[in-house]
Amino acid sequence: MAKNILHTIWIAMCIITCTTLSAQTLEQAKTLFRKGKYTEAKPVFQRYARNYPNNGSYNYWYGACCYETGEKTLCEKHLLIGARRKVQEAFRYLGQLYTEQYRFDEAVDNYAQYVGMLEKAQKPAEKWRQRQQQAEEAARMLRGVERTAVIDSFSVPKEEFMAYYKTSPESGTLIPPSNGNGAAYRTQLGNKIYASIPQQGQLDLYTRAPQGEAWGTPSPLPGNVNTSADENYPYALSDGITLYYASNGEGSIGGYDIFVTRYNSRTGNYLLPENIGMPYNSLFNDYMLVIDEYNNLGWFASDRFQPQDSVCIYVFIPNKAKYTYDPETTPSDTLRKRAMISSIADTWDELAGHANEVEPAQRRLAIAMHTRLDNTPQHEFTFVIDDHTLYHRFEDFHSPEALALFRQWQKAKKTLAQARKKLEQIRNTYASMPETQRTDLAPTVLEQEKNVEQIEAQTKLLEKQTRNTEFIRLSN
């Protein structure tokens, strides 16, 4: 009996060992490549690319593996050899690589080659034609990067990022997404709410006006704002005309982009929206632009180069008029870095007119982060009850049971933040380890991912229970 058990264990170990070994032959490497197992396939392709340096297919396979495994400094050389030998998929990878590097003109050329090959072979090309169009739009934006002084940036949890917008009371109230709705904004006068509401599987922008002591029926924004895509994260300036919002539809270069439109009181419609361009927008999700006119500070959020559960909040000095870097005199590398906001300090010294404004703006931000401009304490927290009710203090709760659940939710959020931080640390350790040592750490990564998922589920449940319990009390 013991002999049979040992034999079974030995066979299982052999199977595990065989499945984790890298490919030994070209055919094995091709099979692994088709299955998306690029790490295992890469050594064989590397050997063949080295031995046959002018072979387009070998260099394409090796370059693609380098791209997929994150070794993007190595992949370009080999993908270019594949492209010169007219290996079709090499053009796709080069298009993706150059897009990520903000080398958009080169991305457009490679996507155009790829789309042409697909069409010639009568294969679907619409997805990649859209990528080409996005690269063309991004190339246009890169030639008009706004000279913007970014005075600070900080990474925060994505689920509660709006609580970190320390804007003045004169800027109105930001209402986070909840209950399937998108974000909303209530004006400082309290005479209007701009809200993102789901309609037929997408988010559209609506306004609501007071009707007695309640809010009236939502009315869709007229004109060109709502599209077949999602429109979310509205914010209106005090002029009652200018509206910022985010959309992931036409004109976006990646996920949500920030747009601006203006209300035409003569026609009762909004003007054709404009993408506000770079550096505010990127290849990632960019949204929730707020201009604190009282404090002369601008805010927007982006998940560019951020972990999955985080966003970066950028604080900048709003320009009174838009002026851009000259693409003819600005080095292309500098232009790309400004568009990506690679360094916030680099946005200061070259910015004519703002050179002496950065330090005062940073002082205003420091004050805003700790106290309201009217000298009242900052809110203890922000908790959404419904579209027009926010709680900021424990005393706001009417139900003792809801308050007890809320305190549990707060603790769960802290536990979740700690678990996410630990997971990020483990992932970073895993990524920095040699591939031969990653197998030992992989179970730990999976275990922590599962732990985070469980805490997330419990946190969401507590939030829902808190809200529902308070609703019951308010209804009685």
C-alpha positions as CSV (number, residue, x, y, z in Angstrom):
1,M,0.0,0.0,0.0
2,A,2.8,2.4,1.0
3,K,4.7,1.5,-2.1
4,N,1.7,2.4,-4.3
5,I,1.2,5.7,-2.6
6,L,4.9,6.6,-3.1
7,H,4.6,5.6,-6.7
8,T,1.6,7.8,-7.2
9,I,3.4,10.8,-5.6
10,W,6.4,10.2,-7.8
11,I,4.3,10.2,-10.9
12,A,2.5,13.4,-9.8
13,M,5.9,15.1,-9.2
14,C,7.1,14.1,-12.6
15,I,4.0,15.6,-14.2
16,I,4.4,18.9,-12.3
17,T,8.1,19.0,-13.2
18,C,7.5,18.3,-16.9
19,T,4.8,21.0,-17.1
20,T,7.0,23.6,-15.6
21,L,10.0,23.0,-17.7
22,S,10.8,25.3,-20.6
23,A,10.4,24.1,-24.1
24,Q,13.2,22.0,-25.5
25,T,12.4,22.1,-29.2
26,L,11.1,24.7,-31.7
27,E,7.8,22.9,-32.1
28,Q,7.3,22.7,-28.3
29,A,8.1,26.5,-28.1
30,K,5.5,27.2,-30.8
31,T,2.9,25.2,-28.9
32,L,3.6,27.0,-25.7
33,F,3.5,30.4,-27.5
34,R,0.1,29.7,-28.9
35,K,-1.1,28.8,-25.4
36,G,0.2,32.1,-24.0
37,K,3.0,30.5,-22.0
38,Y,5.7,33.0,-23.2
39,T,8.1,32.5,-20.3
40,E,8.5,28.8,-21.0
41,A,8.7,29.3,-24.8
42,K,11.2,32.2,-24.7
43,P,14.5,30.4,-24.2
44,V,14.1,28.3,-27.3
45,F,13.2,31.3,-29.5
46,Q,16.1,33.3,-28.0
47,R,18.5,30.5,-29.0
48,Y,17.1,30.4,-32.5
49,A,17.1,34.2,-32.9
50,R,20.8,34.2,-31.8
51,N,21.8,31.4,-34.2
52,Y,19.8,32.8,-37.1
53,P,19.9,36.6,-36.6
54,N,18.2,37.4,-39.9
55,N,15.3,35.0,-39.6
56,G,12.1,37.1,-39.3
57,S,10.0,34.4,-37.6
58,Y,12.5,33.5,-34.9
59,N,13.1,37.1,-34.1
60,Y,9.4,37.9,-34.1
61,W,8.7,35.0,-31.7
62,Y,11.5,36.0,-29.4
63,G,10.5,39.7,-29.5
64,A,6.9,38.9,-28.8
65,C,7.9,36.7,-25.8
66,C,10.1,39.6,-24.5
67,Y,7.1,42.0,-24.9
68,E,4.7,39.7,-23.1
69,T,7.0,39.0,-20.2
70,G,7.8,42.7,-19.6
71,E,11.3,42.8,-21.2
72,K,10.2,45.6,-23.5
73,T,13.7,47.1,-23.8
74,L,14.8,43.9,-25.6
75,C,11.8,43.3,-27.8
76,E,12.0,46.2,-30.3
77,K,15.2,45.1,-32.0
78,H,13.8,41.6,-32.7
79,L,10.3,42.8,-33.7
80,L,11.9,45.2,-36.2
81,I,13.7,42.3,-37.8
82,G,10.4,40.4,-38.0
83,A,8.7,43.4,-39.6
84,R,11.5,43.8,-42.2
85,R,10.8,40.2,-43.2
86,K,7.1,41.0,-43.4
87,V,6.0,38.9,-40.4
88,Q,2.5,40.1,-40.0
89,E,2.1,40.0,-36.2
90,A,5.4,41.9,-35.7
91,F,3.6,45.0,-36.9
92,R,0.9,44.6,-34.3
93,Y,3.4,44.2,-31.4
94,L,5.4,47.2,-32.7
95,G,2.2,49.3,-32.8
96,Q,1.4,48.4,-29.2
97,L,5.0,49.0,-28.1
98,Y,5.3,52.4,-29.7
99,T,1.9,53.4,-28.4
100,E,3.0,52.6,-24.8
101,Q,6.2,54.6,-25.4
102,Y,4.2,57.6,-26.8
103,R,5.9,57.2,-30.2
104,F,2.5,57.6,-31.8
105,D,3.6,58.4,-35.4
106,E,5.5,55.1,-35.5
107,A,2.6,53.3,-33.9
108,V,0.3,54.6,-36.6
109,D,2.6,53.4,-39.4
110,N,2.8,49.9,-37.9
111,Y,-0.9,49.6,-37.2
112,A,-1.6,50.7,-40.8
113,Q,0.7,48.0,-42.1
114,Y,-1.0,45.4,-39.9
115,V,-4.5,46.5,-40.9
116,G,-3.6,46.4,-44.5
117,M,-2.3,42.8,-44.2
118,L,-5.4,41.7,-42.4
119,E,-7.7,43.2,-45.0
120,K,-5.7,41.7,-47.8
121,A,-6.1,38.3,-46.1
122,Q,-9.8,39.1,-45.6
123,K,-9.5,38.8,-41.8
124,P,-11.3,41.0,-39.2
125,A,-9.4,44.3,-38.8
126,E,-11.9,46.7,-37.1
127,K,-10.3,46.3,-33.6
128,W,-6.9,47.3,-35.0
129,R,-8.2,50.0,-37.2
130,Q,-9.6,51.6,-34.0
131,R,-6.2,51.2,-32.4
132,Q,-4.7,53.0,-35.4
133,Q,-7.3,55.8,-35.1
134,Q,-6.6,56.2,-31.4
135,A,-2.8,56.4,-32.1
136,E,-3.6,59.1,-34.7
137,E,-5.6,61.0,-32.2
138,A,-2.9,60.6,-29.6
139,A,-0.2,61.8,-32.1
140,R,-2.3,64.9,-32.6
141,M,-2.6,65.5,-28.9
142,L,1.1,65.1,-28.4
143,R,1.7,68.0,-30.8
144,G,-0.4,70.2,-28.4
145,V,0.6,69.2,-24.8
146,E,-0.5,71.9,-22.5
147,R,2.1,73.6,-20.3
148,T,0.7,72.7,-16.9
149,A,2.4,73.1,-13.5
150,V,1.6,69.9,-11.6
151,I,2.4,70.8,-7.9
152,D,1.7,67.4,-6.3
153,S,0.5,63.8,-6.9
154,F,-0.4,61.0,-4.6
155,S,-1.6,57.5,-4.9
156,V,-4.8,56.5,-3.1
157,P,-7.3,53.6,-3.0
158,K,-9.5,53.7,-6.1
159,E,-12.7,52.9,-4.3
160,E,-12.5,56.0,-2.2
161,F,-10.4,58.4,-4.2
162,M,-13.0,61.3,-4.2
163,A,-12.6,61.6,-0.4
164,Y,-9.1,62.8,-1.0
165,Y,-10.2,65.8,-3.1
166,K,-9.7,68.6,-0.5
167,T,-11.5,71.3,-2.3
168,S,-13.1,74.4,-0.9
169,P,-16.8,74.5,0.1
170,E,-17.3,77.0,-2.8
171,S,-16.5,74.2,-5.2
172,G,-19.6,72.3,-4.4
173,T,-19.9,68.6,-3.3
174,L,-18.5,65.6,-5.1
175,I,-20.7,62.5,-4.7
176,P,-18.9,59.1,-5.3
177,P,-20.5,56.3,-7.4
178,S,-22.9,54.1,-5.5
179,N,-25.8,51.7,-6.0
180,G,-24.9,51.2,-9.7
181,N,-24.9,54.9,-10.4
182,G,-21.9,56.8,-11.5
183,A,-20.5,59.9,-9.8
184,A,-22.5,63.0,-9.2
185,Y,-21.8,66.7,-8.4
186,R,-24.0,69.1,-6.4
187,T,-23.4,72.8,-7.0
188,Q,-22.3,75.0,-4.1
189,L,-25.7,76.8,-4.2
190,G,-27.5,73.4,-4.0
191,N,-29.6,74.4,-7.0
192,K,-28.6,71.5,-9.3
193,I,-27.1,68.1,-9.3
194,Y,-25.2,66.6,-12.3
195,A,-25.4,62.9,-12.1
196,S,-24.2,59.9,-14.1
197,I,-27.1,57.4,-14.3
198,P,-27.2,53.9,-16.0
199,Q,-29.4,53.7,-19.1
200,Q,-29.6,50.6,-21.3
201,G,-26.3,49.3,-20.2
202,Q,-24.3,52.6,-20.3
203,L,-23.9,55.7,-18.1
204,D,-25.4,59.0,-19.3
205,L,-25.3,62.4,-17.7
206,Y,-28.4,63.9,-16.2
207,T,-29.3,67.0,-14.2
208,R,-31.8,67.3,-11.3
209,A,-33.2,70.4,-9.8
210,P,-34.8,70.9,-6.4
211,Q,-38.6,70.3,-6.2
212,G,-39.8,71.4,-2.8
213,E,-37.7,69.6,-0.2
214,A,-36.8,66.8,-2.6
215,W,-35.0,66.5,-6.0
216,G,-37.0,66.5,-9.2
217,T,-37.0,64.0,-12.0
218,P,-33.6,63.5,-13.7
219,S,-33.4,65.2,-17.1
220,P,-30.8,64.0,-19.7
221,L,-28.2,66.6,-20.8
222,P,-29.3,68.0,-24.1
223,G,-27.1,68.2,-27.2
224,N,-23.9,66.4,-27.9
225,V,-22.8,65.1,-24.5
226,N,-24.4,61.7,-24.1
227,T,-23.2,59.0,-26.5
228,S,-23.4,55.3,-27.0
229,A,-20.5,55.0,-24.5
230,D,-20.2,55.9,-20.8
231,E,-20.3,59.5,-19.6
232,N,-19.3,59.9,-16.0
233,Y,-17.6,62.1,-13.3
234,P,-19.3,65.5,-14.1
235,Y,-18.1,68.8,-12.6
236,A,-19.4,72.3,-13.5
237,L,-17.7,75.6,-13.0
238,S,-19.4,78.4,-11.1
239,D,-20.2,80.2,-14.4
240,G,-23.0,77.6,-14.9
241,I,-21.8,77.1,-18.5
242,T,-18.6,75.1,-18.4
243,L,-18.9,71.3,-17.8
244,Y,-16.1,68.8,-17.4
245,Y,-16.8,65.1,-17.5
246,A,-15.2,61.8,-18.6
247,S,-16.1,59.6,-21.5
248,N,-14.7,56.3,-22.8
249,G,-16.3,56.7,-26.2
250,E,-15.3,58.3,-29.5
251,G,-12.4,60.7,-29.1
252,S,-10.9,58.9,-26.2
253,I,-7.3,57.5,-26.5
254,G,-7.7,54.9,-23.8
255,G,-10.4,54.2,-21.3
256,Y,-11.9,57.3,-19.8
257,D,-10.7,60.7,-21.1
258,I,-11.6,64.1,-19.8
259,F,-13.8,66.3,-22.0
260,V,-15.1,69.8,-21.7
261,T,-18.3,71.3,-23.1
262,R,-20.2,74.6,-22.6
263,Y,-23.9,75.3,-22.4
264,N,-25.3,77.5,-25.1
265,S,-28.2,79.4,-23.4
266,R,-29.5,80.6,-26.8
267,T,-30.1,77.2,-28.2
268,G,-30.6,75.3,-24.9
269,N,-27.9,72.7,-25.9
270,Y,-24.3,72.0,-25.1
271,L,-21.6,72.7,-27.6
272,L,-19.6,69.9,-29.3
273,P,-17.4,68.4,-26.5
274,E,-13.6,68.7,-26.7
275,N,-11.0,66.3,-25.4
276,I,-8.9,68.5,-23.2
277,G,-5.8,66.6,-24.3
278,M,-2.5,65.9,-22.6
279,P,-1.1,65.8,-20.0
280,Y,-4.5,65.4,-18.4
281,N,-5.4,62.5,-20.6
282,S,-3.4,59.4,-21.3
283,L,-3.6,55.8,-22.5
284,F,-5.2,54.9,-19.2
285,N,-8.4,56.0,-17.4
286,D,-8.4,59.8,-16.6
287,Y,-11.4,61.4,-14.9
288,M,-12.9,63.6,-12.3
289,L,-11.3,66.9,-13.2
290,V,-12.2,69.6,-10.7
291,I,-11.2,73.3,-10.8
292,D,-11.3,74.8,-7.3
293,E,-11.8,78.4,-8.4
294,Y,-11.7,79.8,-4.8
295,N,-8.4,78.1,-4.1
296,N,-7.0,78.3,-7.6
297,L,-6.1,74.6,-7.7
298,G,-7.1,71.9,-10.2
299,W,-7.5,68.2,-9.4
300,F,-7.9,65.1,-11.6
301,A,-7.5,61.4,-11.1
302,S,-5.7,58.8,-13.3
303,D,-4.8,55.1,-13.1
304,R,-1.8,55.6,-15.3
305,F,1.1,53.4,-14.1
306,Q,-0.8,52.5,-11.0
307,P,-1.6,49.2,-9.3
308,Q,-5.0,47.7,-10.1
309,D,-6.7,49.0,-6.9
310,S,-5.1,52.5,-6.8
311,V,-5.4,55.8,-8.7
312,C,-3.1,58.8,-8.7
313,I,-4.5,62.2,-7.9
314,Y,-2.7,65.1,-9.6
315,V,-3.0,68.6,-8.3
316,F,-2.1,71.4,-10.7
317,I,-2.3,75.2,-11.2
318,P,-5.2,76.0,-13.6
319,N,-4.2,78.0,-16.7
320,K,-6.2,81.1,-17.4
321,A,-5.8,80.4,-21.1
322,K,-4.5,77.3,-22.8
323,Y,-0.9,77.4,-24.1
324,T,1.2,74.5,-25.2
325,Y,4.7,73.3,-25.8
326,D,6.0,74.1,-29.3
327,P,6.4,70.7,-31.0
328,E,8.9,72.2,-33.4
329,T,11.3,73.4,-30.8
330,T,10.7,71.0,-27.9
331,P,12.7,67.8,-28.0
332,S,10.5,64.8,-28.7
333,D,11.7,63.0,-25.6
334,T,10.8,66.1,-23.5
335,L,7.4,66.3,-25.1
336,R,6.7,62.7,-24.3
337,K,7.8,63.1,-20.7
338,R,5.6,66.2,-20.2
339,A,2.6,64.3,-21.7
340,M,3.1,61.4,-19.4
341,I,3.9,63.6,-16.3
342,S,7.1,61.6,-15.8
343,S,8.2,64.1,-13.2
344,I,6.1,66.8,-11.6
345,A,9.1,68.9,-10.8
346,D,10.0,69.1,-14.5
347,T,6.6,70.9,-15.2
348,W,7.6,73.9,-13.1
349,D,10.8,75.6,-14.3
350,E,9.9,75.7,-18.0
351,L,6.4,77.1,-17.4
352,A,6.4,80.8,-18.3
353,G,4.0,82.7,-16.0
354,H,3.9,80.0,-13.3
355,A,7.5,80.0,-12.2
356,N,6.6,82.0,-9.1
357,E,3.2,80.4,-8.5
358,V,4.3,76.9,-7.5
359,E,5.3,77.5,-3.9
360,P,2.2,79.6,-3.0
361,A,0.1,76.9,-4.6
362,Q,1.8,74.2,-2.6
363,R,1.1,76.2,0.6
364,R,-2.6,76.5,-0.4
365,L,-2.7,72.7,-1.0
366,A,-1.1,72.0,2.4
367,I,-3.7,74.1,4.1
368,A,-6.5,72.5,2.1
369,M,-5.3,69.0,3.1
370,H,-5.7,69.8,6.8
371,T,-8.4,72.3,7.2
372,R,-11.3,73.9,5.3
373,L,-10.8,77.4,4.1
374,D,-13.6,78.6,6.4
375,N,-11.6,77.2,9.3
376,T,-14.0,74.5,10.1
377,P,-12.6,71.0,10.6
378,Q,-12.4,68.6,7.6
379,H,-15.2,66.0,7.5
380,E,-14.5,62.9,9.7
381,F,-15.5,60.8,6.7
382,T,-17.8,60.8,3.6
383,F,-20.4,58.1,3.4
384,V,-23.1,58.0,0.6
385,I,-26.6,57.3,1.7
386,D,-28.3,58.2,-1.6
387,D,-27.9,60.6,-4.5
388,H,-28.4,63.6,-2.4
389,T,-27.5,62.6,1.2
390,L,-24.0,62.3,2.5
391,Y,-22.9,61.6,6.1
392,H,-19.8,63.2,7.4
393,R,-20.1,62.6,11.2
394,F,-21.0,59.7,13.4
395,E,-23.8,61.9,14.8
396,D,-25.4,61.9,11.3
397,F,-26.6,58.3,11.8
398,H,-30.2,57.8,13.0
399,S,-29.9,54.1,13.5
400,P,-27.6,52.7,16.3
401,E,-27.5,49.4,14.4
402,A,-26.4,51.2,11.2
403,L,-23.7,53.1,13.1
404,A,-22.4,49.8,14.6
405,L,-22.2,48.3,11.1
406,F,-20.5,51.5,9.8
407,R,-17.8,51.2,12.4
408,Q,-17.3,47.5,11.3
409,W,-17.1,48.7,7.7
410,Q,-14.4,51.3,8.6
411,K,-12.3,48.6,10.3
412,A,-12.8,46.3,7.3
413,K,-11.6,49.1,5.0
414,K,-8.4,49.5,7.0
415,T,-7.9,45.7,7.0
416,L,-8.5,45.7,3.2
417,A,-5.9,48.5,2.7
418,Q,-3.3,46.6,4.7
419,A,-4.1,43.3,2.8
420,R,-3.8,45.1,-0.6
421,K,-0.5,46.7,0.5
422,K,0.9,43.3,1.5
423,L,-0.3,41.8,-1.8
424,E,1.5,44.5,-3.7
425,Q,4.7,43.9,-1.8
426,I,4.5,40.2,-2.5
427,R,3.8,40.8,-6.2
428,N,6.8,43.2,-6.4
429,T,9.0,40.6,-4.7
430,Y,7.7,38.0,-7.1
431,A,8.4,40.2,-10.2
432,S,12.0,40.9,-9.0
433,M,12.9,37.3,-8.4
434,P,14.7,35.1,-11.0
435,E,12.2,32.9,-12.9
436,T,13.7,29.8,-11.4
437,Q,12.7,30.9,-7.9
438,R,9.2,32.2,-8.6
439,T,7.6,28.7,-8.3
440,D,8.1,28.7,-4.5
441,L,6.5,32.1,-4.0
442,A,3.5,31.6,-6.4
443,P,1.3,29.8,-3.8
444,T,1.8,32.8,-1.4
445,V,0.7,35.2,-4.1
446,L,-2.4,33.2,-4.8
447,E,-3.2,32.8,-1.1
448,Q,-3.0,36.6,-0.5
449,E,-5.0,37.3,-3.7
450,K,-7.8,35.1,-2.3
451,N,-7.5,36.8,1.1
452,V,-7.9,40.2,-0.5
453,E,-11.0,39.0,-2.5
454,Q,-12.6,37.7,0.7
455,I,-12.0,40.9,2.6
456,E,-13.3,42.9,-0.4
457,A,-16.5,40.9,-0.4
458,Q,-17.0,41.4,3.4
459,T,-16.3,45.1,3.1
460,K,-18.9,45.6,0.3
461,L,-21.4,43.5,2.3
462,L,-20.9,45.7,5.4
463,E,-21.3,48.9,3.3
464,K,-24.6,47.6,1.8
465,Q,-25.9,46.4,5.2
466,T,-25.1,49.8,6.7
467,R,-26.9,51.7,4.0
468,N,-29.9,49.4,4.0
469,T,-30.2,49.5,7.8
470,E,-30.1,53.3,7.8
471,F,-32.7,53.5,5.0
472,I,-35.1,51.4,7.1
473,R,-34.7,53.8,10.1
474,L,-35.2,56.9,7.9
475,S,-38.3,55.4,6.3
476,N,-40.0,54.8,9.7
